[in-house]
């Protein structure tokens, strides 16, 4: 056997991309199939939703802006664009007290890889929500770090800061720094959204533990779909300017979700700190890792984001389009939740986002049974994940009844 000991047991489980490919093929043969697997926003007819403003920018680019290599560490305009997109009108306020920098990555996944690789030592532990995008586990294992989970929400369906605090107190006895991953807003897979007070409580963890270093890893991939007023969530992101000196914040940006650039694989990792030296180290270490792994990120993706965000006309046009997309998502989710209530189907706390979850005792058993009803969704360890982003309103209405029917048969 030639493969090394670390790699011989690597095998993807619950590979969402592969399951989605199968469901897409079945849907092409039979329109009665419901394909609620993939986290891509689709029109009601099943075609991929395209942003007109994104297409317009792409068509206007010259060859060098699409195909030439770009520096592993990105460009000044890309830095400005992603920071502007994350913080909006609060960017200048953040820069008054903090230092910022960013590196382009192949999607949000690349940004997470950098964070896990460069901000924890091997065998240190990252704290993850108990309801999560399970590829976090694969990513952690790939770079040799451990994982533990905190309860995402308490019995009142609120962010469970008490359980997270308990986990922090346990972990600080064995390691001097603690990385907390937060996927907010529109959490994948539940659609749960934290409140402003939860952000304050999160930051207070570092303030209340001055002898422990905190790394806040904020996966904000879905934030554009949170609210019609984007400044609400950006104001919460800006709160991290008030973190104490024993905290460092990393933002994971996804061009897949923000601009529909799924296959282009473009994202960014953004670092925020009160310490200028820490940000210099952020830029140099992560640029090195970029060069040493994927070498150079998508030039086309970088150029689209630069022009789309920094050109006011394009940006205004895009913002109107994303409001339309968010409105469609809201209509689908309200339809699903209404139907779920009518049939007595329990769902995990949901507010906004691409996905919604149904807690079940044996997700894989239910998943297999639903295939008989031509329903394709994703099973996590704790629930069934339904991608409302990829179904139409009629399918959103039918799904709760089909799921409840199978749960009743299986007595779950």
C-alpha positions, 0 to 999 in steps of 0.5 A: 500500500503506497498511500500514507497512514494519515490518508488511507482512511480518507473517504467522503461521507454524505458528499453533498456535491455527489448527492446533488449530482445524482438528484439533478440527473433524476430531476432531468428525467422526471420533473416530479422529483424534488431536488432539495440538496444543493446550496445553490439559489435557483429560479422556480423552473429549476434553472440557476439564478443569475444576477444580471449585474454580474453577467454584465460585468463579466462580459465587459472584462478584458482577457487579462482580467479573466485569464491572467495569473493574479498575485496569491495575496490578491490585489489592493482593489480586491481587498477594498472590495471585500472589506467594503462588502462585509462592513459597508458604511461601517468600514471607516469606523472599523478602520479608526481603531483596527487594522484589516487585510484580506486574501482571496481564496477558492470560495469560503472553503479556501478561507476556512482551510487557511483559518484552520491551518494557520490559527491552530496548532495540530491537535488543538481544538476548534469549537463548532456548533452542534448543528453545522455544515459537516464539511467543517469536520473534514476540513479540521481533520485534513489539517490535523486539528480536533473538534468539539461542539457547543449547543447552537440554541437553548430550550427557548430557541435562543443562541446558547451562550451558556453552553458556549461559555461552559465549553470555553471554560473547559477548553481553556484548561488545556489550551491557551487559545480558543477558536470559536466558529460562528456561522451567522446569519442564516446558519447552514443548515438551520437558517438560525440567526443570532441577535445583536445581544448575542454578538455582544455576549460573544465578544464578552467571552474574550473580555471576561477571559483576559488570560486566554486568546480568542479567535473568532472565526465568523463564517458569514457566507449567507449574510446577503440574504439576512435582511432587506436592510444590509446595514443591520448585519454589517453593524453587528460585524462592526462590533468586533472592532470593540474586541479586547487585545486578546482577541483576533477576528477572521471573516469568511466571505463567499463569492458563491453565495454573495454573487452566485459565483459558485463554480468560479470558486472565489472567496476571501479570508479577512483578518481584523485586529487592534495589533498591526503586527498581527495583521502583517503576519496574517497577510504574509502567512496566508499569502504563503499558504495560498501560494503553497496550496492552490497557488493563485485564485480565480482572476475572473472572480476577483475582477468581477467582485472588484468592479461590481462592488467598487462601481456604484452603478453596478453595486446599486443594480446588484443590491436590487437584484439580491433583494429580489432573490431574498424575497423569493427565498422568504416566500418559499420559507414561509410556504414551507413553515406554514405547511409544516405547521399544518401537518405538525412537522417540527423544524429547528429554529429558522429565520432566514437563509438557504436551508431549513432543518427537520430533527429526526432520530435516524436521518439516513433511514428517513432519507432512504425512505423519502427516495421512494417519494422522489424526494432528495434532501441531505441527512446530517447527524441530527436532522434532515436538511432541506435546501429551500434555495433550490425548490419552487413554491409548490415543492416547498408546500409539498415537502412537509407533507411528504416528510411527515408522512414518512416519519409517521410510517417509520414512527419517528 
